[in-house]
């Protein structure tokens, strides 16, 4: 997922949108805590891994969508929108 979404956080910071990066990372952190609380008691280390991977993917998708919606910058490595 990291490769597919490119480097949206770095790009947004470079163009001065660090506040949006902070909000997106905060959403990902909250999702990580919530998923960890839900999955670790039942699945242990595997639940922690799934929670971490899911929150990282969520953060990257959020950052990519923010870059596209706010600045029309296409960060994913997969194709270019028409």
Secondary structure, 3 states (H helix, E strand, C coil): CHHHHCCHHHHHHHCCCHHHHHHHHHHHHHHHHHHHHHHHHHHCHHHHHHHHHHHHHHHHHHHHHHHHHHHCCCCCCCCCCC
